[in-house]
């Protein structure tokens, strides 16, 4: 039967897919949310606004935002170079981009600590500082924008750029007015994923940051610490905030992209 | 001369796309670059537009050398086979692009765009996005966009190549009328000899990176310079060293001076025109193009033996 299962039995496929999603994704999320609020909304709010937790959340969100902006620029530039330029070793560089994905994050953390720590070969010591945390986050979130922009850039209509040039647009204008609008959704979705990853990053940060409360302690490390000291309540509350921020961001990007697609595709 | 190309050579690695190509295009004329795909005609167009740098030779537009002049300052309008629309802009913004880049006053841009949209019959679709247009409409938008900046030269790369036959014909007629009104020097690339014959005042046949022949359509048809041009600008029979067009084959019931016998294989009636496939005694196949009336006079049927001779044939010096 070459007709395939999915088109013939959409109801079954749909039920299977939603059952799987519920089991693997929704159930744990619900459990965290339930745990966070089982002491009532007041207790939840109290946990979230307690100074240390609040500081951790603020630091995490602020650092994630900065890191995403930097990687949006750098990632787009790298994708551009990888697609448009020819240079020896291009394939190797292309493969290396995925390293932060492939590397276990704790290994990344260890590497960064060796490089930027007190005994680092560069003489740069950013261990236990916010800069160090930022560096770790830059490292682990680099591939997102590169990998989402690259395929779009490869598919881009070069003739539209040539037409724009013949109409008098200088290279920078061509990039800003013709190329960038086409890349924007890809950059946005890459940023969304990078931001979500930065919010939850643990392994690469935990060694380099030193986890100094109010200074370098990020949300995920705070959550871990609370669980260790048996304060599951505060841990769950902060987790729910992280979850809400990620979810809002991903939904926002999804909506923005589909709104644009309806006009342009 | 609006455009002069002198000895232009362009290589891509080992491949020679253009081999010392020269040509001249008169002011206000409509010229076709005709040839098989991969023959270099698009590369030639791109060299004129400044999108490719020639390895040798020179392009002059309106008497000025274009050496080192970027596409932005050549005063050429470009139209591509796949329209190259700015997808995120409305039709109006597409057409306005060149004027806005040139920082023309807002009122002037608006007036000019309105006028151009009328010219290409897209006034009602100004606020649509390219994705919401048909192929023919997109190509008209691309033309309006190119014309907006009043280019000295309009360069069209297979402009009708992606359109279906009916739209293609409509757009071809429309381009011809537009050219008669505006007299912008125009070069278009095509691999369709009928399109070139119908539209162009001058045809330049390009093959394997060289110009095979340039001239008026009738000259190319009547006096082809070589077998390639002969076979590219229209159907042709080859009988040894002799080349005969199907419409120069004469069919008769009885033998006459210079005629030979042939077997009728197939008779294909295309309205007024009838195509007859024949086989000569030595096994060579021959195609003839005759009128319906002739077929009726001859009572032509498949399997019948007829006598053939040619009114006119061409022999090329070896």
Interface residues (C-beta under 8 A of the other chain):
Chain A: X157 X159 X160 X162 X163 X164 X165 X166 X167 X168 X169 X170 X173 X177 X178 X181 X182 X263 X264 X265
Chain B: X49 X50 X51 X70 X71 X72 X73 X74 X76 X77 X78 X79 X80 X82 X84 X85 X86 X87 X88 X97 X98 X101 X102 X129 X131 X142 X145 X146 X148 X149
